[in-house]
Amino acid sequence: MNKDTRLSDVLHVLLHLAQVEAPLTSEVLAVSMGTNPAVFRRTMAGLRRAGYVTSGKGHGGGWRLARPLKEISLLAVYEALDRPTLFAIGSRSRHPDCMIEKSVNAALSDTMLRAESLLLERFGQVTLDQLMPQHSRASPEDCGTETL
Protein backbone atom coordinates (compact mmCIF):
# COMPACT_ATOMS: atom_id res chain seq x y z
CA MET A 1 0.00 0.00 0.00
CA ASN A 2 1.30 3.46 -0.89
CA LYS A 3 1.61 5.94 1.93
CA ASP A 4 0.32 9.49 1.52
CA THR A 5 3.31 11.68 2.39
CA ARG A 6 1.77 15.04 1.49
CA LEU A 7 1.49 16.20 5.11
CA SER A 8 5.09 15.29 5.87
CA ASP A 9 6.29 16.78 2.56
CA VAL A 10 4.46 20.06 3.09
CA LEU A 11 5.66 20.39 6.69
CA HIS A 12 9.22 19.91 5.40
CA VAL A 13 8.72 22.66 2.81
CA LEU A 14 7.15 25.09 5.30
CA LEU A 15 10.04 24.70 7.74
CA HIS A 16 12.54 25.35 4.94
CA LEU A 17 10.59 28.42 3.86
CA ALA A 18 10.98 29.76 7.40
CA GLN A 19 14.77 29.49 7.06
CA VAL A 20 15.14 31.68 3.99
CA GLU A 21 14.53 35.34 3.25
CA ALA A 22 14.03 35.12 -0.52
CA PRO A 23 11.08 33.34 -2.10
CA LEU A 24 11.72 29.81 -3.39
CA THR A 25 10.42 28.66 -6.75
CA SER A 26 8.09 25.74 -7.34
CA GLU A 27 10.91 24.06 -9.25
CA VAL A 28 13.28 24.18 -6.27
CA LEU A 29 10.66 23.12 -3.74
CA ALA A 30 9.31 20.34 -5.96
CA VAL A 31 12.76 18.73 -5.91
CA SER A 32 12.68 18.58 -2.10
CA MET A 33 9.28 16.88 -2.28
CA GLY A 34 10.40 14.48 -4.99
CA THR A 35 7.73 15.63 -7.42
CA ASN A 36 7.30 18.00 -10.33
CA PRO A 37 6.43 21.71 -10.08
CA ALA A 38 2.83 21.31 -11.28
CA VAL A 39 2.06 18.68 -8.61
CA PHE A 40 3.84 20.85 -6.04
CA ARG A 41 1.66 23.87 -6.92
CA ARG A 42 -1.53 21.77 -6.70
CA THR A 43 -0.44 20.43 -3.31
CA MET A 44 0.29 23.93 -2.00
CA ALA A 45 -2.91 25.52 -3.35
CA GLY A 46 -4.91 24.81 -0.18
CA LEU A 47 -2.20 26.35 1.98
CA ARG A 48 -2.24 29.47 -0.18
CA ARG A 49 -6.07 29.68 0.05
CA ALA A 50 -5.84 29.31 3.83
CA GLY A 51 -3.32 32.17 3.99
CA TYR A 52 -0.31 30.21 5.27
CA VAL A 53 1.84 30.82 2.18
CA THR A 54 1.95 33.26 -0.70
CA SER A 55 3.28 32.74 -4.18
CA GLY A 56 4.40 35.15 -6.85
CA LYS A 57 5.10 34.74 -10.54
CA GLY A 58 7.96 35.97 -12.65
CA HIS A 59 11.39 37.29 -11.75
CA GLY A 60 11.75 37.41 -7.99
CA GLY A 61 8.63 35.31 -7.57
CA GLY A 62 8.21 32.12 -5.66
CA TRP A 63 6.78 30.80 -2.40
CA ARG A 64 7.00 32.48 1.01
CA LEU A 65 5.47 31.90 4.38
CA ALA A 66 2.61 34.31 5.02
CA ARG A 67 2.53 33.74 8.80
CA PRO A 68 5.05 32.90 11.50
CA LEU A 69 5.44 29.17 12.20
CA LYS A 70 4.03 29.65 15.72
CA GLU A 71 0.70 30.63 14.14
CA ILE A 72 0.38 27.47 12.04
CA SER A 73 -0.62 24.17 13.63
CA LEU A 74 -0.32 20.65 12.27
CA LEU A 75 -4.12 20.59 12.23
CA ALA A 76 -4.25 23.73 10.08
CA VAL A 77 -1.87 22.21 7.53
CA TYR A 78 -3.76 18.90 7.58
CA GLU A 79 -7.03 20.72 6.93
CA ALA A 80 -5.50 22.89 4.18
CA LEU A 81 -4.50 19.64 2.45
CA ASP A 82 -8.19 18.60 2.48
CA ARG A 83 -7.75 16.16 5.36
CA PRO A 84 -5.82 13.26 3.82
CA THR A 85 -6.85 9.81 5.03
CA LEU A 86 -5.24 9.11 8.38
CA PHE A 87 -5.80 5.36 8.56
CA ALA A 88 -5.98 2.68 5.91
CA ILE A 89 -8.06 0.22 7.93
CA GLY A 90 -11.44 -0.44 6.38
CA SER A 91 -14.49 -2.53 7.17
CA ARG A 92 -15.92 -5.48 5.28
CA SER A 93 -19.20 -5.00 3.50
CA ARG A 94 -19.61 -8.29 1.71
CA HIS A 95 -22.46 -9.56 3.89
CA PRO A 96 -24.43 -6.61 5.28
CA ASP A 97 -26.91 -8.89 7.09
CA CYS A 98 -24.19 -10.85 8.93
CA MET A 99 -24.35 -10.03 12.65
CA ILE A 100 -20.65 -10.76 13.15
CA GLU A 101 -19.71 -8.42 10.30
CA LYS A 102 -21.94 -5.72 11.82
CA SER A 103 -20.35 -6.17 15.23
CA VAL A 104 -16.80 -6.09 13.88
CA ASN A 105 -17.55 -3.03 11.72
CA ALA A 106 -19.12 -1.18 14.66
CA ALA A 107 -16.11 -1.89 16.88
CA LEU A 108 -13.63 -0.86 14.20
CA SER A 109 -15.59 2.26 13.32
CA ASP A 110 -15.86 3.40 16.94
CA THR A 111 -12.18 2.71 17.62
CA MET A 112 -11.05 4.51 14.47
CA LEU A 113 -13.22 7.55 15.26
CA ARG A 114 -11.72 7.75 18.75
CA ALA A 115 -8.18 7.39 17.43
CA GLU A 116 -8.78 10.06 14.78
CA SER A 117 -10.25 12.40 17.36
CA LEU A 118 -7.19 12.02 19.62
CA LEU A 119 -4.81 12.48 16.70
CA LEU A 120 -6.55 15.62 15.46
CA GLU A 121 -6.64 17.03 18.99
CA ARG A 122 -2.89 16.55 19.22
CA PHE A 123 -2.39 18.06 15.73
CA GLY A 124 -4.14 21.17 17.04
CA GLN A 125 -1.69 21.43 19.94
CA VAL A 126 1.50 21.30 17.87
CA THR A 127 2.65 24.41 16.02
CA LEU A 128 5.27 24.37 13.31
CA ASP A 129 7.79 26.33 15.35
CA GLN A 130 7.91 23.31 17.68
CA LEU A 131 9.13 21.17 14.77
CA MET A 132 12.07 23.40 13.86
CA PRO A 133 15.44 21.94 14.89
CA GLN A 134 16.75 24.09 17.72
CA HIS A 135 20.51 24.00 17.40
CA SER A 136 21.29 23.64 13.75
CA ARG A 137 20.09 24.77 10.42
CA ALA A 138 18.86 22.00 8.15
CA SER A 139 21.41 21.25 5.46
CA PRO A 140 20.08 21.52 1.90
CA GLU A 141 22.17 18.52 0.86
CA ASP A 142 20.51 16.40 3.59
CA CYS A 143 17.10 17.44 2.28
CA GLY A 144 17.50 16.42 -1.35
CA THR A 145 18.50 19.72 -2.89
CA GLU A 146 21.41 22.10 -2.77
CA THR A 147 19.35 25.21 -3.42
CA LEU A 148 17.13 25.44 -0.35
Backbone hydrogen bonds, N-H to C=O, Kabsch-Sander energy under -0.5 kcal/mol:
donor,donor_aa,acceptor,acceptor_aa,energy
5,T,3,K,-0.8
9,D,5,T,-3.2
10,V,6,R,-3.0
11,L,7,L,-2.3
12,H,8,S,-2.1
13,V,9,D,-2.2
14,L,10,V,-2.8
15,L,11,L,-2.2
16,H,12,H,-1.9
17,L,13,V,-2.7
18,A,14,L,-1.5
19,Q,16,H,-1.5
20,V,17,L,-1.0
24,L,63,W,-2.0
29,L,25,T,-2.4
30,A,26,S,-2.5
31,V,27,E,-1.3
32,S,28,V,-1.2
33,M,29,L,-1.2
34,G,30,A,-0.7
34,G,31,V,-1.0
35,T,30,A,-2.5
40,F,36,N,-2.5
41,R,37,P,-2.6
42,R,38,A,-2.0
43,T,39,V,-2.5
44,M,40,F,-2.3
45,A,41,R,-0.9
48,R,44,M,-2.0
49,R,45,A,-2.5
50,A,46,G,-1.9
51,G,48,R,-1.1
52,Y,47,L,-2.6
53,V,47,L,-0.9
54,T,64,R,-2.4
56,G,62,G,-1.8
61,G,58,G,-2.6
62,G,56,G,-0.9
63,W,24,L,-3.7
64,R,54,T,-2.2
66,A,52,Y,-2.7
67,R,52,Y,-0.8
71,E,68,P,-2.1
72,I,69,L,-1.8
74,L,123,F,-1.0
74,L,126,V,-2.4
75,L,123,F,-1.4
77,V,73,S,-1.9
78,Y,74,L,-2.7
79,E,75,L,-2.7
80,A,76,A,-2.2
81,L,77,V,-1.4
82,D,79,E,-1.8
83,R,78,Y,-1.9
98,C,95,H,-2.1
102,K,98,C,-2.2
103,S,99,M,-2.3
104,V,100,I,-2.9
105,N,101,E,-2.8
106,A,102,K,-2.3
107,A,103,S,-2.3
108,L,104,V,-2.8
109,S,105,N,-2.8
110,D,106,A,-2.5
111,T,107,A,-2.4
112,M,108,L,-2.8
113,L,109,S,-2.4
114,R,110,D,-2.2
115,A,111,T,-2.5
116,E,112,M,-2.8
117,S,113,L,-2.2
118,L,114,R,-2.3
119,L,115,A,-2.4
120,L,116,E,-2.8
121,E,117,S,-2.1
122,R,118,L,-2.2
123,F,119,L,-2.7
124,G,120,L,-1.9
125,Q,121,E,-0.7
125,Q,122,R,-1.2
126,V,122,R,-0.9
126,V,123,F,-0.7
127,T,125,Q,-0.6
128,L,69,L,-1.0
128,L,72,I,-2.6
129,D,69,L,-0.6
130,Q,127,T,-1.6
131,L,128,L,-1.5
132,M,128,L,-0.7
132,M,129,D,-0.5
143,C,139,S,-0.8
143,C,140,P,-0.8
144,G,141,E,-1.0
145,T,140,P,-2.2
